Amino acid sequence: YALLLARTDWDVPKHKGLSLFILPMKQAGIEVRPLVQITGEAHFNEVFLSDATVPDTYLLGGEGNGWRALQTALAYERSIMGDTGRGSRNSRADSLLELAREQGRLDDPAMRHQLASVLAMRELNKLTNARAKAAAAQGTSSSLMSLGKLAMSKILHTEAAVKSQLIGARALLAGPENPVADDVNFLTLNAFFTSIGGGTDQIQRNIIGERVLGLPREPEVDRDIPFRQARRS
C-alpha cells in the first residue's frame, strides 16, 4: 500500500481541496521505478499512475482534510528519522569513540574537541526529540520533529566527516577487503538519505522558521484563491 494525496476539490484554496487515501499498489496501472542512490541501494522510487483506482472507503481523515492528515504522517516519519541514523553495513565504524580509540586519537586535543561537539549534538537532539514526542502525545503534530530531523542530518554529516579524518588516507579505499574504510564511506554517502527523506533540510528550515521561531511566512499570492484559478506553468 501507499499513501496517495489527491486533489478532490478544485474550487477551494490549494491546501483545502486535498484528500489522503490508502492506495493498493498491487493493481494494473501502477508502475514503480526504483531510484538508485549513490550507495548503490534503492530506497526511493518514481511511481507512475495510469488509470489506477482507489475505493472511497480507503479515505483517511475525511474528504478535504488530506493536507492535515499528511502533515501528521510526515511528522511521525521525521520523528523516527530524527531519533536515530542508519548504521553502517558491517558495523565496523558505527561507534565514533571506538573508532577514535582504535586509531589512537583520543588524546589528540583537536580531535577530542570534535568528538565532544558531535556527542553534545546527539545529547541535545535526544532532549529535543523527547520534547517533540511529549507534544505529539497530546495530539499535536509537533513542528519540533522537524528540528530533530534537521539536527540528525547535521549530526550524520558531521560524524561522517570526523570518521573520514580519523582513518585518513584509508578513506580512499573501498570494498570488503577494506571494511572500516568501506563503512566510513557508506556512512558519508548515506548521510544524504536523511537530508532528503521526510522532506529536505531546506523544507525543515522553512517549517522551523515559521512554526517554531515565528518568522514571517514566504509570500503566497495564491494561498486564498480557488485552486482552479491558481496560475500554473
SULSUL-V824204 format. One record per pair of residues at least 24 apart in sequence whose ideal C-beta (glycine too) atoms are under 8 Angstrom apart, sorted by the first residue. I is the first residue (numbers start at 1). GAP is how many residues later the second one is. D is the distance in Angstrom with one decimal. If there is no record, write none. Layout:
BEGIN
i,gap,d
I,GAP,D
I,GAP,D
END
This chain:
BEGIN
i,gap,d
1,24,6.0
2,45,7.1
3,57,7.9
3,67,7.1
3,70,6.5
4,50,6.3
5,61,5.3
5,62,7.6
5,65,5.5
6,60,7.2
7,220,6.9
8,55,5.9
8,56,6.8
8,58,7.7
9,54,7.8
9,55,6.0
9,218,7.8
10,216,6.9
10,217,5.3
10,218,4.3
11,215,4.9
11,216,7.6
11,217,5.9
12,52,7.3
12,214,6.1
12,215,6.8
13,209,7.7
13,210,6.3
13,211,5.4
13,212,6.3
13,213,6.7
13,214,6.5
14,208,6.5
14,209,7.4
14,213,4.8
14,216,6.3
15,52,4.6
16,48,5.9
16,51,7.5
17,47,6.3
17,210,5.6
18,46,7.2
18,48,3.7
18,49,4.8
18,52,7.7
19,40,6.1
19,43,7.9
19,44,5.0
19,45,6.2
19,46,7.2
19,47,4.2
20,39,7.3
20,40,4.5
20,41,5.9
20,45,7.5
20,46,3.8
20,49,4.4
20,50,5.5
20,53,7.9
21,33,4.8
21,37,5.0
21,38,5.7
21,39,6.7
22,32,7.5
22,36,4.4
22,38,6.5
23,29,7.3
23,31,5.0
23,35,7.3
24,30,6.9
24,34,7.7
27,25,5.9
27,26,7.2
28,24,7.4
29,24,7.8
37,152,7.8
37,155,7.9
37,156,7.1
38,151,4.8
38,154,7.0
39,147,6.0
39,150,5.0
39,151,5.4
39,154,8.0
43,150,6.8
43,154,7.6
44,152,7.8
44,153,7.6
71,70,5.4
72,69,4.4
74,67,7.9
74,124,6.3
74,125,6.4
75,61,7.0
75,66,3.8
75,67,6.5
75,68,7.9
75,70,4.8
75,71,7.9
76,60,7.5
76,65,7.8
76,69,7.6
77,120,7.7
77,121,4.5
78,67,4.3
78,68,5.8
78,70,6.9
78,71,4.1
78,120,4.8
78,121,6.9
78,126,7.5
79,50,6.7
79,53,6.2
79,54,6.6
79,57,7.0
79,66,4.5
79,69,6.7
79,70,7.7
81,68,5.0
81,71,6.2
81,113,5.7
81,116,6.3
81,117,5.2
82,43,6.8
82,46,7.8
82,47,5.5
82,50,7.7
82,63,6.2
82,65,7.8
82,66,2.9
82,67,4.1
82,68,7.9
82,69,6.7
82,70,4.8
83,46,5.7
83,65,7.3
83,69,7.6
84,68,7.8
85,67,5.8
85,70,6.8
85,71,4.6
85,74,7.9
85,106,7.6
85,109,6.2
86,104,5.9
86,107,6.9
86,108,7.9
88,95,3.7
88,96,7.7
88,98,5.6
88,99,5.4
89,93,7.4
89,94,6.3
89,97,5.5
90,89,5.2
90,92,7.0
90,93,5.4
91,92,7.5
92,87,4.6
92,88,5.0
92,90,7.8
92,91,4.6
93,70,5.9
93,87,5.5
93,90,3.8
93,91,4.9
93,94,6.5
94,89,7.7
96,63,5.8
96,66,6.6
96,67,6.7
99,64,6.0
99,67,5.5
99,68,7.6
99,81,7.6
100,66,5.8
103,63,4.8
103,64,6.7
105,61,6.0
111,51,7.8
111,54,7.5
111,55,7.4
114,48,5.2
114,51,7.7
115,47,7.0
117,41,7.5
118,37,6.6
118,40,5.6
118,41,5.5
118,44,6.2
121,30,6.6
121,33,6.9
121,34,5.1
121,37,7.1
122,33,6.0
124,27,7.4
125,26,4.5
125,27,6.3
125,30,6.6
143,64,5.5
143,65,6.8
143,68,3.9
143,69,5.3
144,68,6.7
146,53,7.4
146,58,4.3
146,61,4.4
146,62,5.5
146,65,7.9
146,66,7.6
147,57,7.5
147,61,5.5
147,65,6.4
149,45,7.1
149,49,5.9
149,50,7.6
149,55,5.8
150,51,5.8
150,54,4.1
150,55,6.8
150,58,6.8
152,42,5.7
153,38,7.1
153,41,4.6
153,42,4.7
153,48,5.5
153,51,7.9
156,31,7.3
156,34,7.8
156,35,4.0
156,38,5.6
157,34,4.7
157,38,7.4
159,28,7.2
159,32,8.0
160,24,7.1
160,27,5.0
160,28,3.9
160,31,5.2
161,27,7.6
163,24,6.6
163,25,7.6
164,24,6.3
END
